[in-house]
Amino acid sequence: MLKAMSEAAVGFVPPALASHIPFVVGLISMPLSLVFDIDSYYFGIMPAIAHTGEMLGVPAIQVAQASVLGQMTTGFPVSPLTPATFLLCSLAGVDLADHQKFSIPVLWAASVVMTFACVIFGVFPL
């Protein structure tokens, strides 16, 4: 099934833009952490994107690195799908909605800065 999904996705990605897949994943991985829990993302979405990238000549490790930038560093502290977020908000006496309104723009900006830093240092091609 993963192979079929990747083969279908290859048709939507122009070969000239294939090298940009890790960069784009780095930019959108933080908002995706609000939609997908960790298991769904890392066992469902990321393998399909990584395999699609591999079929287009992009190393899968770059897609995995880009995913970690937003999912595991800046996404989990605001995700409603992470139980620790509820615990910390409760212990701090802060409403989850207020926490997200304040934190999401700052954390997404941090994720974007980290993604651009990866491009500058040559981790991701642009």
Backbone as JSON, one array per atom type, in Angstrom:
{
  "sequence": "MLKAMSEAAVGFVPPALASHIPFVVGLISMPLSLVFDIDSYYFGIMPAIAHTGEMLGVPAIQVAQASVLGQMTTGFPVSPLTPATFLLCSLAGVDLADHQKFSIPVLWAASVVMTFACVIFGVFPL",
  "N": [[0.82, -1.18, 0.0], [1.95, 1.23, 0.78], [3.84, 1.53, -1.23], [2.17, 1.83, -3.47], [0.84, 4.22, -2.82], [3.0, 5.98, -2.82], [3.86, 5.79, -5.47], [1.66, 6.91, -6.75], [1.8, 9.48, -5.73], [4.16, 10.41, -6.83], [3.49, 11.19, -9.37], [2.35, 13.66, -8.95], [4.33, 15.37, -8.16], [6.52, 17.56, -9.6], [9.52, 16.65, -11.27], [11.6, 18.54, -11.16], [11.17, 19.89, -8.81], [11.57, 18.07, -6.85], [13.8, 17.98, -5.16], [13.18, 19.79, -3.24], [11.53, 18.67, -1.37], [12.34, 17.86, 1.36], [12.68, 20.43, 2.48], [10.12, 21.59, 2.29], [8.68, 19.77, 3.85], [9.91, 20.27, 6.29], [8.95, 22.84, 6.77], [6.17, 22.48, 7.05], [5.84, 20.51, 8.98], [5.47, 21.13, 11.7], [2.81, 22.34, 11.89], [1.48, 20.02, 11.06], [1.74, 18.4, 13.24], [-0.3, 19.12, 14.84], [-2.44, 17.97, 13.69], [-1.99, 15.24, 13.23], [-1.32, 12.46, 15.33], [1.71, 11.27, 16.91], [2.33, 8.55, 16.24], [0.64, 8.06, 14.01], [1.69, 9.9, 12.21], [4.47, 9.21, 11.96], [4.38, 6.51, 11.24], [2.62, 6.4, 9.17], [2.25, 8.8, 7.47], [4.87, 10.02, 7.11], [6.54, 7.82, 6.1], [5.37, 7.46, 3.57], [5.87, 9.93, 2.34], [8.66, 9.94, 2.46], [9.31, 7.68, 0.91], [8.27, 8.47, -1.52], [9.94, 10.63, -2.03], [12.38, 9.23, -2.23], [11.91, 7.8, -4.56], [12.1, 9.86, -6.31], [14.68, 10.6, -6.1], [15.54, 11.77, -3.71], [17.15, 11.52, -0.62], [15.83, 9.44, 1.95], [16.5, 9.92, 4.58], [16.77, 12.66, 4.79], [14.14, 13.55, 4.62], [13.16, 12.42, 6.95], [14.7, 13.8, 8.85], [13.74, 16.39, 8.42], [11.13, 16.05, 9.23], [11.41, 15.62, 11.96], [12.17, 18.14, 12.8], [9.86, 19.74, 13.1], [7.85, 18.11, 14.2], [8.8, 16.75, 16.56], [10.22, 18.61, 18.0], [9.11, 21.26, 18.13], [6.41, 20.88, 17.83], [5.12, 19.04, 19.58], [4.76, 20.31, 22.17], [2.44, 21.85, 21.96], [0.5, 20.36, 20.85], [-2.75, 19.01, 20.86], [-2.95, 16.34, 20.9], [-1.09, 15.22, 22.46], [-0.66, 13.86, 25.55], [0.9, 14.93, 27.62], [0.82, 17.65, 27.25], [-1.71, 18.44, 28.13], [-1.44, 17.78, 30.84], [0.66, 19.5, 31.67], [-0.47, 22.02, 31.13], [-2.62, 21.94, 32.91], [-1.29, 21.71, 35.4], [0.04, 24.15, 35.39], [-2.04, 25.86, 35.45], [-3.12, 27.01, 33.18], [-5.2, 27.65, 30.44], [-5.68, 25.4, 27.73], [-6.3, 26.42, 25.18], [-5.48, 29.11, 25.39], [-2.77, 28.71, 25.8], [-2.08, 27.55, 23.33], [-2.75, 29.64, 21.53], [-0.84, 31.55, 22.21], [1.6, 30.15, 21.94], [1.8, 28.7, 19.46], [2.35, 30.44, 17.12], [4.96, 31.34, 17.8], [6.42, 28.94, 18.12], [6.11, 27.81, 15.59], [7.46, 29.68, 14.07], [10.02, 29.27, 15.1], [10.44, 26.69, 14.15], [10.49, 27.21, 11.4], [12.77, 28.83, 11.26], [14.71, 26.95, 12.05], [14.49, 25.19, 9.89], [15.36, 26.79, 7.73], [17.96, 27.18, 8.65], [18.96, 24.62, 8.38], [19.02, 24.47, 5.61], [20.91, 26.47, 5.06], [23.19, 25.39, 6.29], [23.55, 23.19, 4.73], [22.23, 20.79, 5.16], [19.72, 20.22, 4.1], [18.88, 20.22, 0.67], [18.23, 22.98, -1.53]],
  "CA": [[0.0, 0.0, 0.0], [2.87, 2.36, 0.81], [4.42, 1.65, -2.56], [1.14, 2.36, -4.37], [0.63, 5.62, -2.48], [4.17, 6.73, -3.27], [3.84, 5.84, -6.94], [0.64, 7.88, -7.13], [2.27, 10.82, -5.36], [5.24, 10.8, -7.74], [2.86, 11.85, -10.5], [1.96, 15.02, -8.6], [5.52, 16.17, -7.85], [7.39, 17.76, -10.75], [10.89, 16.22, -10.95], [12.47, 19.69, -10.87], [10.9, 20.33, -7.44], [11.74, 16.94, -5.93], [14.83, 18.25, -4.15], [12.6, 20.68, -2.24], [10.64, 17.92, -0.48], [12.69, 18.02, 2.78], [12.45, 21.81, 2.89], [8.67, 21.77, 2.46], [8.28, 18.98, 5.02], [10.38, 21.02, 7.46], [8.08, 24.0, 7.0], [4.8, 22.11, 7.43], [5.76, 19.43, 9.96], [4.93, 21.62, 12.97], [1.34, 22.33, 11.85], [0.97, 18.66, 10.94], [1.71, 17.78, 14.57], [-1.61, 19.45, 15.42], [-3.44, 17.18, 13.0], [-1.68, 13.82, 13.36], [-0.53, 12.07, 16.49], [3.07, 10.87, 16.55], [2.33, 7.25, 15.57], [0.04, 8.19, 12.68], [2.59, 10.64, 11.33], [5.72, 8.5, 11.69], [4.15, 5.21, 10.64], [1.7, 6.51, 8.04], [2.49, 9.92, 6.57], [6.28, 10.21, 6.8], [7.08, 6.82, 5.18], [4.88, 7.7, 2.22], [6.61, 11.07, 1.8], [10.06, 9.53, 2.29], [9.4, 6.76, -0.23], [8.05, 9.3, -2.71], [11.19, 11.35, -2.24], [13.39, 8.28, -2.71], [11.62, 7.49, -5.97], [12.49, 11.03, -7.08], [16.11, 10.85, -5.89], [15.81, 12.48, -2.45], [17.38, 10.53, 0.45], [14.77, 9.37, 2.96], [16.99, 10.47, 5.84], [16.49, 14.1, 4.79], [12.72, 13.72, 4.94], [13.02, 12.11, 8.37], [15.26, 14.93, 9.6], [12.81, 17.51, 8.3], [9.96, 15.74, 10.05], [11.76, 15.79, 13.37], [12.26, 19.57, 13.1], [8.59, 20.31, 13.56], [7.03, 17.19, 14.97], [9.3, 16.36, 17.87], [10.88, 19.7, 18.71], [8.22, 22.4, 18.38], [5.0, 20.53, 17.68], [4.48, 18.31, 20.68], [4.32, 21.08, 23.34], [1.16, 22.51, 21.75], [-0.44, 19.44, 20.23], [-3.78, 18.46, 21.74], [-2.85, 14.89, 20.83], [-0.03, 14.82, 23.39], [-1.2, 13.93, 26.91], [1.72, 15.77, 28.49], [0.38, 19.04, 27.08], [-2.83, 18.64, 29.06], [-0.92, 17.73, 32.2], [1.41, 20.71, 31.96], [-1.41, 23.15, 31.2], [-3.37, 21.8, 34.15], [-0.4, 22.03, 36.52], [0.38, 25.58, 35.35], [-3.27, 26.64, 35.58], [-3.31, 27.73, 31.93], [-6.13, 27.01, 29.52], [-4.99, 24.89, 26.54], [-6.52, 27.35, 24.06], [-4.61, 30.26, 25.6], [-1.41, 28.23, 25.57], [-1.88, 27.38, 21.89], [-2.77, 30.96, 20.88], [0.43, 32.23, 22.46], [2.78, 29.36, 21.6], [1.88, 28.19, 18.09], [3.12, 31.3, 16.2], [6.37, 31.38, 18.19], [7.02, 27.65, 17.84], [6.18, 27.62, 14.14], [8.56, 30.54, 13.62], [11.26, 28.57, 15.46], [10.57, 25.58, 13.2], [10.89, 27.79, 10.11], [14.17, 29.24, 11.4], [15.52, 25.73, 12.03], [14.49, 24.67, 8.52], [16.26, 27.63, 6.94], [19.32, 26.9, 9.11], [19.36, 23.36, 7.73], [19.36, 24.79, 4.21], [22.16, 27.23, 5.07], [24.29, 24.5, 6.65], [23.67, 22.14, 3.73], [21.57, 19.54, 5.53], [18.68, 20.04, 3.09], [19.12, 20.99, -0.56], [17.15, 23.9, -1.9]],
  "C": [[0.88, 1.26, 0.0], [3.47, 2.61, -0.57], [3.42, 2.26, -3.54], [0.87, 3.84, -4.09], [1.79, 6.48, -2.98], [4.2, 6.86, -4.78], [2.79, 6.83, -7.43], [1.1, 9.3, -6.84], [3.37, 11.32, -6.28], [4.67, 11.54, -8.94], [2.49, 13.3, -10.23], [3.16, 15.94, -8.34], [6.36, 16.33, -9.12], [8.83, 17.38, -10.4], [11.83, 17.37, -10.6], [12.31, 20.17, -9.42], [11.14, 19.24, -6.4], [12.76, 17.23, -4.84], [14.32, 19.16, -3.04], [11.72, 19.96, -1.22], [11.07, 18.05, 0.99], [12.43, 19.43, 3.3], [10.97, 22.06, 3.17], [8.18, 20.99, 3.68], [8.72, 19.68, 6.3], [9.49, 22.19, 7.79], [6.7, 23.6, 7.53], [4.71, 21.04, 8.52], [5.21, 19.9, 11.31], [3.41, 21.72, 12.93], [0.75, 20.93, 11.71], [0.92, 17.95, 12.28], [0.4, 18.1, 15.29], [-2.72, 18.59, 14.83], [-3.25, 15.68, 13.24], [-0.96, 13.57, 14.68], [0.79, 11.49, 16.0], [3.08, 9.55, 15.78], [1.76, 7.35, 14.16], [0.98, 8.88, 11.72], [3.81, 9.79, 10.95], [5.54, 7.12, 11.08], [3.23, 5.25, 9.43], [2.09, 7.56, 7.02], [3.96, 10.0, 6.13], [6.86, 9.11, 5.91], [6.61, 7.01, 3.74], [5.63, 8.86, 1.57], [8.05, 10.68, 1.53], [10.23, 8.62, 1.09], [9.17, 7.51, -1.53], [9.32, 10.06, -3.05], [12.28, 10.45, -2.77], [13.17, 7.93, -4.17], [12.01, 8.66, -6.87], [13.94, 11.42, -6.83], [16.48, 11.62, -4.64], [16.03, 11.43, -1.36], [16.29, 10.59, 1.53], [15.21, 9.97, 4.28], [16.72, 11.97, 5.92], [15.03, 14.38, 5.11], [12.49, 13.43, 6.42], [13.56, 13.25, 9.24], [14.33, 16.13, 9.56], [11.56, 17.29, 9.15], [10.22, 15.98, 11.52], [11.81, 17.27, 13.75], [10.96, 20.13, 13.66], [7.79, 19.41, 14.46], [7.53, 17.02, 16.39], [9.97, 17.5, 18.64], [9.92, 20.81, 19.07], [6.75, 22.02, 18.35], [4.38, 19.89, 18.9], [4.09, 19.16, 21.87], [2.96, 21.76, 23.18], [0.1, 21.57, 21.18], [-1.49, 18.95, 21.23], [-3.77, 16.93, 21.75], [-1.76, 14.33, 21.74], [-0.55, 14.96, 24.82], [-0.4, 14.85, 27.83], [1.33, 17.24, 28.38], [-0.76, 19.35, 28.03], [-2.35, 18.66, 30.51], [-0.2, 19.03, 32.55], [0.51, 21.93, 32.03], [-2.2, 23.12, 32.5], [-2.52, 22.19, 35.36], [-0.05, 23.52, 36.57], [-0.85, 26.46, 35.51], [-3.56, 27.48, 34.35], [-4.28, 26.95, 31.06], [-5.37, 26.58, 28.26], [-5.13, 25.84, 25.36], [-5.62, 28.58, 24.18], [-3.15, 29.9, 25.34], [-1.13, 28.12, 24.07], [-1.86, 28.72, 21.16], [-1.44, 31.68, 21.04], [1.6, 31.48, 21.83], [2.9, 28.97, 20.13], [2.64, 29.13, 17.15], [4.62, 31.32, 16.52], [7.06, 30.06, 17.83], [7.11, 27.37, 16.35], [7.31, 28.48, 13.57], [9.91, 29.89, 13.95], [11.51, 27.4, 14.52], [11.02, 26.08, 11.83], [12.35, 28.22, 10.15], [15.09, 28.02, 11.36], [15.59, 25.14, 10.63], [15.41, 25.48, 7.63], [17.72, 27.42, 7.36], [19.83, 25.59, 8.5], [19.73, 23.58, 6.27], [20.7, 25.51, 4.16], [23.35, 26.33, 5.37], [24.42, 23.3, 5.72], [23.05, 20.81, 4.11], [20.48, 19.19, 4.53], [19.09, 20.81, 1.83], [17.96, 21.93, -0.81], [17.1, 24.1, -3.38]]
}
